Amino acid sequence: MKNVYGSEVLSRKNVFKWYARFRDGRDSFEDDPRPGHSVTVRNDENIEKVAEVLRNDRCVSTRLIEEVTGIPKSTVHLILPENLGKRKICACFVPHTLTDDQKHCRVEHCRDMQQAATTDPNFMANIVTGDETWCFKFFKFEPFTKRQSAEWKSPEDAKPKKVRMEKSRIKTLLTVFFDLKGIIHKEFMPEGESVNAAYYLSGLKRLWARIHRVGPEY
């Protein structure tokens, strides 16, 4: 047997054991049923079950996958990275998310600005721009933790995102206008005002009057 099978041959002990079993009337070489958990293999059916669960919920835990599919968690841990190429990535914090149309508009505006800056050497010095932000009295952290936001992602998928915290309702709007030299005008929104077209128009009029006083070259 060693000459025929080489290193794959059964040990002398197992040869005698199996010979004794067949001599006593055994006619099957399959393992006998044993008590305890059955061994779950990573076959195509189990891999598809895990993939289906992930398609419905990317934040699902391996323990929940075990409860839904009946596949042991140890096998799920092997299927996810080795068969599906998944690894769990926590979401990165961003101020807000943008739609595809908003991203496209920003790219187009940036290209227009880049072209204008290339053709006009004084382009940057002639810009007066502004921004606004809500000033909050306090911040309230969300109960949705970083670990709870983790999703199973493929290597080619984008990293998930979520907002860092929930802000207080007690807030006031701060608007700041500035140029290449620094701040030109800033103001807080008066209490009781609404953020609408009339409010923005009045703010631009105040900015225009301020520019006349501090930057007549504009």
C-alpha positions as CSV (number, residue, x, y, z in Angstrom):
1,M,0.0,0.0,0.0
2,K,2.9,2.4,0.7
3,N,4.4,1.6,-2.7
4,V,1.1,2.4,-4.4
5,Y,-0.2,5.4,-2.4
6,G,3.0,6.9,-1.0
7,S,2.5,9.6,1.7
8,E,-1.3,9.4,1.3
9,V,-1.6,5.9,2.6
10,L,-3.6,5.2,5.8
11,S,-1.6,4.6,9.0
12,R,-1.1,1.0,10.1
13,K,-3.5,1.5,13.0
14,N,-6.4,2.8,10.7
15,V,-5.8,-0.1,8.3
16,F,-6.3,-2.7,11.0
17,K,-9.3,-0.7,12.4
18,W,-11.1,-0.5,9.0
19,Y,-10.3,-4.2,8.2
20,A,-11.9,-5.2,11.5
21,R,-15.0,-3.2,10.7
22,F,-15.5,-4.7,7.3
23,R,-14.7,-8.2,8.7
24,D,-17.6,-7.6,11.2
25,G,-20.1,-6.9,8.5
26,R,-19.8,-3.2,7.8
27,D,-20.4,-2.4,4.1
28,S,-20.2,1.5,4.1
29,F,-17.2,3.7,4.3
30,E,-19.2,6.9,5.3
31,D,-18.8,8.4,8.8
32,D,-21.2,7.3,11.5
33,P,-23.7,9.9,12.7
34,R,-22.5,11.7,15.7
35,P,-24.3,14.0,18.3
36,G,-23.7,17.7,18.2
37,H,-23.7,20.4,15.5
38,S,-23.4,19.2,12.0
39,V,-20.4,20.4,10.0
40,T,-21.5,23.0,7.4
41,V,-19.4,23.2,4.3
42,R,-18.9,26.3,2.1
43,N,-20.9,25.1,-0.9
44,D,-22.5,27.2,-3.5
45,E,-25.9,27.0,-1.8
46,N,-24.6,28.4,1.5
47,I,-22.6,31.1,-0.2
48,E,-25.7,32.3,-2.1
49,K,-27.6,32.4,1.2
50,V,-25.1,34.7,2.8
51,A,-24.9,36.9,-0.4
52,E,-28.7,37.2,-0.4
53,V,-28.7,38.4,3.2
54,L,-26.1,41.0,2.4
55,R,-28.0,42.3,-0.6
56,N,-30.9,43.0,1.7
57,D,-28.9,44.6,4.5
58,R,-25.2,45.5,4.3
59,C,-25.0,46.4,8.0
60,V,-26.1,42.9,9.1
61,S,-23.9,41.2,11.7
62,T,-22.5,37.7,11.3
63,R,-24.5,36.6,14.3
64,L,-27.7,37.6,12.5
65,I,-26.6,35.9,9.3
66,E,-26.2,32.8,11.4
67,E,-29.8,33.1,12.8
68,V,-31.3,33.8,9.3
69,T,-29.5,31.1,7.3
70,G,-28.7,28.5,9.9
71,I,-25.1,28.5,8.8
72,P,-22.6,28.5,11.8
73,K,-20.9,31.9,12.4
74,S,-17.5,30.3,12.0
75,T,-18.4,29.3,8.4
76,V,-19.9,32.8,7.7
77,H,-16.6,34.3,8.8
78,L,-14.9,32.3,6.1
79,I,-17.5,32.8,3.3
80,L,-17.6,36.6,3.6
81,P,-13.9,37.4,2.9
82,E,-12.8,34.3,1.0
83,N,-15.8,33.5,-1.2
84,L,-17.6,36.9,-1.5
85,G,-14.6,39.2,-1.1
86,K,-16.3,41.2,1.6
87,R,-14.8,43.1,4.6
88,K,-16.7,45.3,7.1
89,I,-15.8,49.0,6.8
90,C,-17.0,51.7,9.2
91,A,-18.6,54.8,7.6
92,C,-16.5,58.0,7.4
93,F,-18.0,61.2,8.8
94,V,-19.1,63.9,6.2
95,P,-21.0,67.2,6.7
96,H,-23.7,66.2,4.2
97,T,-24.2,64.1,1.1
98,L,-24.7,65.3,-2.5
99,T,-26.8,63.9,-5.3
100,D,-25.2,63.0,-8.7
101,D,-26.8,66.2,-10.2
102,Q,-25.3,68.4,-7.5
103,K,-21.9,66.8,-8.0
104,H,-22.1,67.4,-11.7
105,C,-23.0,71.0,-11.3
106,R,-20.1,71.6,-8.9
107,V,-17.7,70.1,-11.4
108,E,-19.0,72.3,-14.2
109,H,-18.8,75.5,-12.1
110,C,-15.2,74.5,-11.1
111,R,-14.2,74.1,-14.7
112,D,-15.7,77.6,-15.6
113,M,-13.9,79.1,-12.7
114,Q,-10.6,77.5,-13.7
115,Q,-11.0,78.7,-17.3
116,A,-11.7,82.3,-16.1
117,A,-8.7,82.2,-13.7
118,T,-6.5,81.1,-16.6
119,T,-7.5,83.9,-19.0
120,D,-7.6,86.7,-16.4
121,P,-4.5,87.3,-14.2
122,N,-6.5,89.4,-11.7
123,F,-9.4,87.0,-11.5
124,M,-8.7,85.9,-7.9
125,A,-8.3,89.4,-6.6
126,N,-11.6,90.5,-8.1
127,I,-13.7,87.8,-6.4
128,V,-16.0,88.6,-3.4
129,T,-17.6,85.4,-2.1
130,G,-19.4,84.3,1.0
131,D,-20.5,81.5,3.1
132,E,-22.9,80.8,5.9
133,T,-23.2,78.4,8.8
134,W,-25.5,77.7,11.6
135,C,-24.1,78.5,15.1
136,F,-25.6,76.0,17.6
137,K,-25.8,76.3,21.3
138,F,-24.8,72.7,21.8
139,F,-24.4,69.4,19.9
140,K,-26.2,66.2,20.6
141,F,-24.5,63.0,19.5
142,E,-26.5,60.4,17.6
143,P,-27.1,57.0,19.2
144,F,-26.2,55.5,15.9
145,T,-22.6,54.4,16.6
146,K,-19.7,54.0,14.3
147,R,-19.8,50.2,14.7
148,Q,-23.5,50.1,13.9
149,S,-22.9,52.0,10.7
150,A,-20.4,49.4,9.4
151,E,-21.3,47.7,6.1
152,W,-20.0,44.7,4.2
153,K,-18.3,46.1,1.1
154,S,-16.4,44.7,-1.9
155,P,-12.9,46.1,-2.6
156,E,-14.3,48.2,-5.5
157,D,-17.2,49.7,-3.6
158,A,-17.1,53.2,-2.2
159,K,-16.6,53.8,1.5
160,P,-19.9,54.4,3.3
161,K,-20.6,57.8,4.9
162,K,-22.8,59.1,7.7
163,V,-23.3,62.5,9.4
164,R,-21.2,62.9,12.6
165,M,-23.8,64.3,15.0
166,E,-27.2,65.7,15.5
167,K,-27.3,69.5,16.1
168,S,-29.4,71.4,18.6
169,R,-32.5,73.3,17.5
170,I,-31.3,76.4,19.3
171,K,-29.2,78.1,16.5
172,T,-28.6,81.3,14.6
173,L,-27.3,81.9,11.1
174,L,-24.0,83.5,10.5
175,T,-23.2,84.9,7.1
176,V,-19.6,86.0,6.1
177,F,-18.4,87.7,2.9
178,F,-14.7,87.9,2.1
179,D,-12.2,88.4,-0.7
180,L,-8.5,87.6,-1.2
181,K,-7.5,90.1,1.5
182,G,-9.9,88.9,4.2
183,I,-13.4,89.4,5.6
184,I,-15.5,92.3,4.1
185,H,-18.8,91.9,5.9
186,K,-20.4,89.5,8.4
187,E,-23.8,89.4,10.1
188,F,-26.0,87.2,12.3
189,M,-29.6,86.6,11.2
190,P,-31.9,88.6,13.5
191,E,-34.3,86.5,15.6
192,G,-37.6,85.9,14.0
193,E,-36.3,86.2,10.4
194,S,-36.9,83.5,7.8
195,V,-34.2,82.3,5.4
196,N,-35.9,83.2,2.0
197,A,-35.2,85.3,-1.1
198,A,-36.1,88.5,0.7
199,Y,-33.5,87.8,3.5
200,Y,-30.8,87.1,1.0
201,L,-31.6,90.2,-1.1
202,S,-31.4,92.4,2.0
203,G,-28.1,90.8,2.9
204,L,-26.6,91.5,-0.6
205,K,-27.7,95.1,-0.3
206,R,-25.9,95.5,3.0
207,L,-22.8,93.8,1.4
208,W,-23.0,96.2,-1.5
209,A,-23.1,99.2,0.8
210,R,-20.1,97.8,2.8
211,I,-18.1,97.3,-0.4
212,H,-18.7,100.9,-1.4
213,R,-17.2,102.0,1.9
214,V,-14.2,99.6,2.3
215,G,-13.4,98.6,-1.3
216,P,-14.3,101.3,-3.8
217,E,-11.9,99.7,-6.3
218,Y,-14.6,97.0,-6.8
